[in-house]
Amino acid sequence: MSGTPDAQRRAAEEALELRRRAREVEEAILARAPEHDIDPTLERVRQVLDLLGEPHRAAPVIHIAGTNGKTSTARMTETLLLGLGLSTGRFTSPHLHSITERIVLSGEPISMQRFVAAYDDVIPYIEMVDARNVATELGPLSFFEVLVVMAFACFADAPVDVVVLEVGLGGTWDATNVADGAVNVITPIGIDHERFLGSDLASIAGEKAGILTQDGIAVIAGQEPDAAEVITARIEELGCTAAYEGRDIEVVSRDLAVGGQLLNLQGLARIYPELLLPLHGEHQAHNALLALAAVEAFLGGGQEALDTDLVREAFGVMSSPGRLEIVRRSPTVLVDSAHNPAGARSLAAALRDSFTFGRIVGVMAVMADKDVDGILEELEPVFDELVVTRNTSPRCMSAQRLGELAGEVFGEDRVHVVRDLPDAIDTAAGLADSGDSGGVAGGVVVTGSVITAGEARMLVGVTEV
């Protein structure tokens, strides 16, 4: 720290005050209704945004819904837009380490100082709406709704050329759906959040399709028939332009490469050859395809090809922290945020496809309200052994209960119960290095939730996103 002793003291005091204020703000937001408990209304958020001058209409929006792949697709879309010279605002959830990761300006999470300032700017209007609704069924804004308002305010204030907006949960009643997407992307749909979205693909697809707009262009991932039927019916009802994976866009070819995969992608306007994507798993190739098509649709309605060299450059720097990410070597430790059977299926396929470990030891901590049996069944064929544990979330299933369920799927001799995540990772590392693997190194895969992935990253010293 440079400057006079007085200047240094003032700077230290200001930094201390910012940390105190940041904790205060985060605690105030967390005190509201949690993000996983949605209320089917957009009215609260609309009321606040109206008072703020409709910041959600300050820039065009690329809106992304789906069960799996939303965050990766959003990050890839942002990277492409930045590579093409546009300024961006990106809103994603949940976060791995810091709440500020959810609001991103041109590739960089907002600073804590800017986060606090954004909260201070919008909270008088939020409190006004809360007071107005206190005696009604609407009630106060939730944790997630406050963050959505803050994000739109930040993006309008920046300002940005385009907003990349990830749905939190569902679509129709998600707080992000106050915005009308110029492009609306639906990633693959699976069973998740049954309590809120329904227990079958058709019901869930109906909620996800709620983001589609009459004037927007829809980009639709390959879907199971039940989901595809509902989405197609909604598109026909709206009469909007749509691009379907498998009909209008596709992964033409995919070859493994050092550190990732080499892709040839059929976009809306042309084939983009030899795109090196430094991410693992076939599912990431399909996420990249959706991002490419979304940007084509946004910039030229899908009629004009993007500059191939710029696309290649953007693909070369794409990242997706916490998604099949290598965070340590010797032994190799990967973290993945898979938290439902579809995500676990993609993880298992990627492990078979992209890695050659002599043995794989899984570490799992999962939320109690998830389809734990379904996740375990998808991962059992690829994990030689499983260490079950818990993360710090109060929603997390106990290690003992998870061990009981895992024992029924894996067999008790392949399951190890370790109460705390740090010890669980150490145990798994020892197991990965033990046993006869023909001289081929073993690997550790930590999975089960975004929180688990985030905490595992921090434990091995990785915090950048």
matplotlib code that plots the C-alpha trace (Angstrom):
import matplotlib.pyplot as plt

x = [0.0, 1.5, 0.9, 1.3, 0.5, -2.8, -3.8, -3.0, -5.1, -8.0, -7.8, -7.8, -10.7, -12.7, -11.9, -13.0, -16.2, -16.9, -16.5, -18.9, -21.4, -21.2, -21.9, -24.8, -26.3, -25.8, -27.5, -30.4, -30.9, -30.5, -33.1, -35.8, -37.6, -35.0, -34.5, -35.6, -39.0, -40.8, -44.1, -46.1, -46.1, -44.1, -46.0, -43.5, -40.6, -42.6, -43.7, -40.1, -38.8, -41.6, -40.5, -36.9, -37.9, -37.9, -34.2, -35.0, -35.9, -32.6, -30.9, -32.0, -32.0, -30.9, -32.9, -31.9, -34.1, -33.8, -32.9, -29.2, -26.5, -28.0, -25.0, -22.5, -24.6, -24.9, -21.1, -20.4, -22.9, -21.3, -17.8, -18.9, -20.6, -17.5, -15.3, -17.5, -17.0, -20.2, -20.4, -22.5, -24.4, -24.8, -27.0, -26.7, -27.4, -26.6, -23.0, -20.0, -18.2, -19.5, -22.9, -21.3, -20.6, -24.3, -24.1, -21.3, -20.4, -18.4, -17.1, -16.1, -18.2, -19.2, -17.0, -18.4, -18.4, -20.6, -22.8, -23.4, -24.0, -26.6, -28.4, -28.4, -29.8, -32.7, -33.6, -35.7, -38.0, -38.0, -39.1, -41.8, -43.2, -42.8, -44.8, -47.5, -47.8, -47.5, -51.3, -51.8, -51.0, -48.1, -45.9, -42.2, -39.7, -37.7, -33.9, -33.8, -36.2, -34.0, -30.9, -32.8, -33.8, -30.2, -28.9, -31.2, -30.3, -26.5, -26.9, -28.9, -26.4, -23.3, -24.8, -24.4, -25.2, -26.9, -28.0, -27.5, -30.1, -30.3, -33.6, -33.4, -36.1, -38.8, -39.6, -43.1, -43.0, -39.3, -38.4, -36.2, -39.3, -40.3, -37.9, -38.9, -36.1, -35.0, -33.6, -34.9, -32.9, -34.2, -31.5, -32.3, -35.1, -35.2, -36.9, -36.0, -37.7, -40.8, -42.4, -42.7, -42.6, -44.4, -43.3, -43.3, -41.4, -44.5, -45.4, -41.8, -41.5, -44.6, -43.0, -39.7, -41.5, -43.0, -40.0, -40.8, -42.0, -43.9, -41.3, -38.3, -36.3, -36.4, -33.3, -34.3, -31.9, -32.6, -35.4, -37.1, -40.4, -42.7, -40.9, -40.4, -44.1, -45.0, -42.3, -43.3, -46.9, -46.0, -43.9, -46.7, -49.2, -46.9, -46.0, -42.4, -39.3, -37.6, -34.4, -34.3, -31.2, -31.2, -33.1, -31.6, -28.4, -26.3, -22.9, -21.6, -18.5, -16.7, -13.2, -11.3, -8.3, -5.7, -7.5, -10.9, -12.6, -12.5, -15.9, -17.5, -20.8, -23.7, -25.0, -28.0, -26.0, -23.1, -20.9, -18.1, -15.2, -12.4, -13.5, -11.3, -13.4, -11.3, -14.1, -14.9, -18.0, -20.3, -22.9, -20.6, -20.4, -24.2, -24.2, -21.6, -23.9, -26.8, -24.6, -23.4, -26.9, -28.2, -25.5, -26.2, -29.9, -29.2, -26.9, -28.4, -31.6, -29.7, -29.3, -25.7, -22.6, -20.3, -16.6, -15.1, -11.8, -13.5, -15.7, -12.6, -10.9, -13.9, -14.3, -10.6, -11.2, -14.5, -14.8, -17.4, -16.1, -17.5, -18.6, -16.3, -13.5, -10.0, -9.0, -6.0, -3.4, -1.7, -4.3, -6.5, -9.5, -12.5, -15.6, -18.9, -22.2, -24.5, -27.5, -30.1, -30.2, -29.8, -26.8, -25.3, -25.9, -23.9, -21.1, -20.9, -20.8, -18.1, -16.0, -16.2, -15.6, -12.8, -10.8, -8.7, -8.4, -7.3, -10.0, -12.5, -13.5, -16.6, -17.2, -20.9, -22.8, -26.3, -29.4, -32.1, -34.9, -33.2, -33.7, -30.8, -31.5, -31.6, -28.3, -26.6, -27.9, -26.4, -23.0, -22.7, -21.3, -18.4, -17.4, -15.3, -15.9, -17.9, -17.2, -20.4, -20.4, -22.2, -21.6, -22.4, -25.9, -28.7, -30.6, -27.9, -28.7, -26.8, -23.7, -25.2, -28.5, -26.7, -24.5, -27.6, -29.0, -25.7, -25.1, -28.3, -27.1, -23.3, -23.1, -21.9, -18.3, -17.9, -19.3, -17.4, -19.1, -17.1, -18.9, -17.0, -16.1, -12.4, -11.8, -14.0, -11.7, -8.6, -10.1, -11.0, -7.6, -6.1, -8.5, -7.8, -4.1, -4.6, -5.5, -4.3, -5.0, -2.4, -0.2, -2.8, -3.4, -6.7, -9.0, -11.4, -14.7, -16.6, -20.2, -23.8, -24.6, -23.3, -22.6, -20.5, -18.5, -17.9, -16.8, -14.5, -12.9, -12.2, -10.7, -8.1, -7.4, -9.3, -11.7, -11.5, -14.6]
y = [0.0, 3.3, 6.9, 8.6, 6.9, 8.9, 7.9, 4.3, 4.4, 6.0, 3.4, 0.6, 2.1, 2.5, -1.1, -2.3, -0.3, -1.7, -5.3, -4.5, -2.9, -5.8, -8.4, -6.3, -6.1, -9.8, -10.7, -8.4, -10.0, -13.5, -12.8, -12.7, -15.7, -18.2, -18.5, -22.1, -21.2, -19.4, -17.6, -17.6, -13.9, -11.3, -8.4, -7.5, -7.2, -5.3, -2.8, -2.1, -1.9, 0.5, 2.8, 2.6, 3.6, 0.1, -0.6, -4.1, -2.4, -0.5, -3.2, -6.2, -9.5, -13.0, -15.1, -18.7, -21.3, -25.1, -27.7, -28.2, -26.2, -22.8, -21.2, -22.7, -21.6, -18.1, -17.8, -19.0, -16.6, -13.8, -14.7, -14.7, -11.3, -9.9, -11.3, -9.6, -6.2, -5.8, -4.9, -7.3, -7.7, -11.3, -12.6, -16.2, -18.2, -19.7, -18.6, -20.7, -18.4, -14.9, -13.4, -10.8, -13.5, -13.4, -9.9, -9.6, -6.6, -7.5, -10.7, -9.4, -9.9, -6.6, -5.4, -5.6, -1.8, -1.7, -4.5, -2.4, 0.7, -1.1, -2.3, 1.1, 2.5, 0.1, -0.7, 2.4, 1.4, -2.2, -1.2, 1.0, -1.9, -4.2, -1.7, -1.4, -5.2, -6.1, -6.4, -8.3, -11.8, -10.5, -9.9, -8.6, -9.4, -12.5, -13.0, -13.8, -11.0, -8.4, -9.7, -9.5, -5.9, -5.1, -6.8, -4.8, -1.6, -2.3, -3.2, 0.0, 2.1, 0.7, 0.7, -2.5, -3.4, -6.7, -8.6, -12.4, -13.5, -16.9, -18.1, -19.0, -21.6, -22.5, -19.8, -18.5, -17.2, -16.7, -13.1, -12.7, -13.2, -9.5, -9.0, -9.8, -11.7, -10.7, -14.3, -17.0, -20.2, -23.4, -25.9, -29.6, -30.2, -32.9, -33.7, -31.3, -29.0, -31.2, -29.4, -26.2, -27.2, -30.6, -34.2, -34.9, -33.5, -32.0, -29.9, -28.7, -27.9, -25.8, -23.7, -23.3, -22.3, -19.4, -17.3, -17.5, -14.2, -13.5, -11.1, -13.0, -15.8, -19.1, -21.4, -24.9, -27.6, -31.3, -32.4, -35.6, -36.0, -35.0, -31.8, -31.1, -31.4, -28.8, -26.3, -26.7, -26.1, -22.9, -21.7, -22.3, -20.6, -17.5, -17.6, -16.8, -17.7, -20.8, -22.8, -26.4, -28.4, -31.4, -29.5, -26.0, -26.3, -29.2, -30.5, -31.7, -33.4, -33.6, -34.9, -35.0, -32.6, -31.8, -29.9, -30.1, -30.9, -29.8, -29.0, -28.4, -26.6, -26.0, -22.6, -20.7, -19.0, -21.4, -24.2, -23.0, -25.4, -26.3, -24.6, -25.6, -25.6, -26.0, -27.8, -31.5, -33.5, -33.8, -31.8, -28.8, -29.1, -28.8, -25.9, -24.1, -24.8, -23.1, -20.1, -19.8, -19.9, -17.4, -14.9, -15.4, -14.9, -11.8, -10.1, -10.9, -12.7, -15.9, -14.7, -13.4, -15.5, -14.4, -13.8, -17.3, -16.1, -14.1, -17.1, -19.3, -16.8, -16.6, -20.4, -20.7, -18.7, -20.1, -21.4, -22.8, -22.9, -25.7, -27.7, -30.8, -28.5, -29.8, -28.0, -30.1, -32.6, -35.6, -37.0, -35.2, -33.6, -32.5, -30.6, -30.8, -29.1, -32.0, -31.9, -34.0, -37.3, -35.5, -33.6, -36.8, -38.6, -35.9, -36.1, -39.9, -39.7, -37.1, -39.2, -42.1, -40.0, -37.5, -39.1, -42.3, -42.7, -46.0, -45.7, -42.9, -42.1, -39.9, -37.4, -36.5, -34.0, -33.3, -31.4, -33.4, -32.3, -33.7, -37.1, -38.6, -42.2, -41.1, -39.3, -42.3, -44.7, -42.5, -42.3, -45.9, -47.3, -44.8, -44.4, -47.3, -46.0, -43.3, -41.0, -39.4, -36.3, -33.0, -29.3, -26.4, -25.7, -26.5, -28.0, -30.7, -34.3, -35.8, -37.9, -40.8, -40.8, -40.3, -43.2, -45.4, -44.6, -44.9, -48.3, -49.6, -48.5, -49.1, -51.8, -51.0, -52.1, -49.3, -46.5, -44.5, -42.0, -39.0, -36.2, -33.2, -32.2, -31.5, -34.9, -36.5, -35.1, -36.3, -39.7, -39.9, -38.8, -41.6, -44.1, -42.9, -43.5, -47.0, -50.3, -52.0, -49.7, -51.1, -48.1, -45.6, -42.7, -42.4, -39.4, -37.8, -36.2, -34.0, -33.5, -33.3, -29.5, -26.1, -25.4, -28.7, -27.7, -24.2, -25.4, -28.0, -25.3, -23.2, -26.1, -26.6, -22.9, -22.1, -19.1, -17.3, -17.5]
z = [0.0, -1.1, 0.3, 3.6, 6.9, 7.1, 3.6, 4.3, 7.5, 5.7, 2.9, 5.5, 7.3, 4.0, 3.1, 6.5, 6.3, 2.8, 4.1, 7.0, 4.7, 2.2, 4.9, 6.1, 2.6, 1.9, 5.2, 4.4, 1.0, 2.4, 5.1, 2.4, 1.0, -0.5, -4.3, -4.4, -3.2, -6.0, -5.9, -9.2, -9.8, -11.7, -10.1, -7.3, -9.7, -12.2, -9.6, -8.6, -12.1, -13.0, -10.2, -11.4, -15.0, -16.6, -16.6, -17.9, -21.3, -21.5, -23.6, -25.7, -24.0, -24.8, -22.4, -21.5, -19.8, -19.5, -16.9, -17.5, -19.4, -18.8, -17.1, -19.5, -22.5, -20.9, -20.4, -23.9, -25.4, -23.4, -24.6, -28.2, -27.9, -26.3, -29.0, -31.5, -29.9, -27.8, -24.2, -22.1, -18.9, -17.7, -14.9, -13.8, -10.7, -8.4, -7.6, -6.8, -4.3, -4.1, -4.6, -6.9, -9.5, -10.5, -12.0, -14.6, -16.7, -19.9, -18.5, -15.0, -11.9, -10.4, -7.5, -3.9, -3.9, -7.0, -5.5, -2.4, -4.4, -6.6, -3.5, -1.9, -5.2, -5.4, -1.8, -1.2, -4.1, -3.0, 0.5, -1.0, -2.9, 0.1, 2.2, -0.4, -0.6, 3.1, 3.5, 0.3, -0.9, -2.8, 0.2, 0.0, -2.7, -2.4, -2.3, -6.0, -7.0, -5.3, -7.2, -10.5, -9.8, -8.9, -12.1, -14.4, -12.6, -13.0, -16.7, -17.4, -15.5, -17.2, -19.9, -21.9, -25.5, -24.7, -21.6, -21.3, -18.8, -17.2, -15.7, -12.1, -11.9, -14.4, -16.9, -16.8, -13.3, -12.9, -12.0, -15.1, -17.3, -16.8, -19.8, -23.3, -25.0, -28.5, -28.6, -26.3, -25.8, -24.2, -23.3, -22.7, -20.3, -17.7, -14.4, -11.6, -9.1, -9.3, -6.4, -8.4, -12.1, -12.2, -12.2, -16.0, -18.9, -20.6, -17.5, -17.0, -20.7, -20.4, -17.7, -19.5, -22.7, -20.8, -21.7, -25.5, -27.0, -30.2, -31.6, -30.4, -32.1, -30.3, -30.3, -29.1, -28.0, -28.8, -26.5, -25.4, -27.4, -24.6, -24.0, -27.8, -28.4, -25.8, -26.9, -30.6, -29.8, -27.9, -30.8, -33.3, -31.0, -30.8, -34.5, -33.6, -35.6, -34.3, -34.9, -33.7, -33.0, -35.4, -38.0, -38.4, -36.3, -35.3, -34.1, -37.4, -35.9, -32.6, -32.0, -28.7, -28.5, -25.9, -23.2, -24.8, -28.2, -31.8, -33.3, -36.6, -36.0, -38.3, -37.3, -38.6, -41.4, -42.2, -41.0, -38.6, -38.9, -36.5, -33.4, -30.5, -27.3, -24.1, -22.2, -21.7, -22.5, -25.5, -23.6, -23.7, -27.5, -27.7, -25.3, -27.5, -30.5, -28.8, -27.8, -31.4, -32.8, -30.2, -31.2, -34.9, -34.3, -32.2, -34.6, -38.0, -37.4, -38.3, -41.9, -41.7, -40.9, -38.1, -38.7, -38.4, -37.1, -34.3, -33.5, -33.2, -30.9, -28.7, -28.5, -27.5, -24.3, -23.3, -19.7, -17.4, -13.8, -11.7, -14.8, -15.3, -14.3, -13.4, -10.2, -9.0, -10.3, -8.5, -8.3, -10.7, -9.0, -11.0, -9.8, -11.5, -10.5, -11.6, -9.2, -11.1, -13.0, -16.4, -15.3, -13.7, -17.0, -18.9, -16.3, -16.6, -20.4, -20.3, -17.9, -20.3, -23.3, -22.3, -19.5, -19.1, -15.3, -14.0, -11.3, -10.5, -6.9, -6.6, -3.8, -3.4, -1.3, -2.5, -1.5, 0.3, -2.0, -5.2, -6.9, -5.1, -6.2, -9.8, -9.5, -7.9, -10.5, -13.3, -11.6, -10.3, -13.6, -13.7, -10.1, -8.8, -5.2, -3.7, -0.7, 0.6, 2.6, 3.1, 2.2, 4.4, 3.2, 5.7, 2.7, 2.3, 2.9, 5.9, 5.0, 7.0, 5.0, 1.7, 2.6, 3.2, -0.2, -1.9, -0.3, -2.0, -5.4, -5.2, -2.6, 0.9, 0.2, -2.4, -0.2, 2.4, 4.7, 5.7, 7.5, 6.2, 2.7, 3.2, 4.8, 2.1, -0.7, 1.2, 1.6, -2.1, -3.1, -1.1, -2.6, -6.2, -5.7, -4.1, -5.7, -8.9, -11.9, -14.3, -13.7, -14.9, -12.5, -10.7, -10.5, -8.1, -9.1, -6.6, -7.5, -6.3, -6.3, -7.3, -3.6, -3.4, -6.5, -5.2, -1.8, -3.3, -5.6, -2.5, -0.6, -3.3, -3.7, -6.8, -6.6, -9.9, -12.1]

ax = plt.figure().add_subplot(projection="3d")
ax.plot(x, y, z, "-o")
ax.set_aspect("equal")
plt.show()
